[in-house]
Amino acid sequence: MSRFTFGDVTIDRVVEIPRSAYPTASMLPESTPEAIARHHAWLKPDFYDASTGDLGSRIQTWVVRMPGRTILIDTGVGNGKTRHESPLWNDRRGTWLDDLAAAGVKPEQVDTVVLTHLHVDHVGWNTRLEGGRWVPTFPNARYVMHGEEWEFWKWETESGREPSGCIADSVLPVVEAGRVALVGPEHAIAPGLAFEPTPGHTPGHVAVRLTTPAGQAVFSGDLMHRTVQVAEPRWNSRFCHDGVRARKTREAFVERHADSGVLVLPAHFPRPGYVVRENGGFRFRAV
Ligand SMILES: [Zn+2]
């Protein structure tokens, strides 16, 4: 368990799956093995997985605690969900809830679940199966999402274009339970914690920025999937909805955060860290 502290705010993470369902070459269609290998010197060992011979990846949840508040950012794949796209995701029997408890968080204690976007690997633990029905995992939480993101996926689902089924089993049940707050792209979640629009990967994708007297951190969701994208911000992921917009968002993000001292916590990087300038380009340095 790695913890980051900003004054009276703590950040912990709970890893659900310690590797990706997709090799980097497949995840980043514009990359080539040669171009990735040119970055191995700085990617190894922190962002590399020797067991797969590929760049490392995680599916994980960030736990943000501040006085009186327990906030989760993104909720992974979930247990017991039918997910044909990957055997790693299908009908899981994972220990995520126990791992969350080991981090000191019981479901009843969570007051806010924040979703950067509504993809299958970010909404799964919104719900769990109880008596044959999908019910909110966090009975006292408000589930906060960008209204534009919800509208997009609602429409895709109604039109039969949502491939995974995650809206039906992991988002709709919390909507129907009256637990959802649809908010704008700059919504203030808690003191010092706010959404920031970062569209492209999905239409309503948002980052979450923590601003404290002790420093800044930004949860960047899926605006980057693999650490190599810090150095190659033009490479989109195969799941980016609007590639032109995603690239623009990513390039601006990397430029803005270079040498800024802001802790960057992407949804899927093996470790959080800092964007730095090096050799005329950008690198990521593990915290
Ligand atoms: Zn993702």
Residues whose N, C-alpha, C, O or C-beta is under 5 A from the ligand:
A	BS01	ZN	D121 D222
